Amino acid sequence: MSTPEPDGTGPVAEPGSDPGLAVDGADVLRVEHISKRFGAVTALVDINLHLRQGEVLALLGDNGAGKSTLLKILCGFQPPDSGRIILNGQEVTLKSVKRETVRWPLLNNRAMRRLARQRLDDMGIGLKSVDAEVARLSGGQRQAIAIARAIYSDAKVLLLDEPLAAMGAKEAALILDLIKDIKSKGDVSVIVIAHNYGQVLEIADRVNLLQQGKITFDKPAKDTSVQELNDIVIAEYRRALEERHRSA
């Protein structure tokens, strides 16, 4: 499992149900009863989630819903307060690992350049030189390189936290095409956080919606729409506004 460094089928869930537990034998990842608190703030409440082999799962929700916290737990950056993570049928404790190609006792720079060029070309990421400084590349190119690094570290689960944030249409198209290519090969499963529902529905197989630290919606992407998702979020705003007026 891997997440790029920053520059990173079920029915609608009924109240009280566990949408993430309705799974079959093809799951590469399962999250069971994950909770997380930060002092007095509850970020995640009894999260159940599953991800099938080769699936692209869109994880949606408003700011503060707990999306990034969940991904940080899945990549080992933060430990959960409770619950467990099951990868390929085995419960795991996740830790981040970084590696370089080495010709002891030195880095094998020639081999790394050759491998980088080959893999970037294979993924359709057009760079004039692999020696170019990442800071001088476009946002889309930087994100694409981060995704390439994750994939070619033999990751089987790719976690993308807002990979399309602050990108223009051309750069976003590059990342969307890259995710579509990953999906078509079927080797890597993807969880992607996004705010633009229209973009994410183009690439996702399934959609989960997080609200106030809970997964309240689990549905195939083909069976939902931008309108339905917007209506759910707007209804949440209205409930919050009504509660505020009653307590005022």
Order of alpha helices (4+ residues) and beta strands (2+ residues): beta-beta-beta-alpha-beta-beta-beta-beta-alpha-alpha-beta-alpha-beta-alpha-beta-beta-alpha
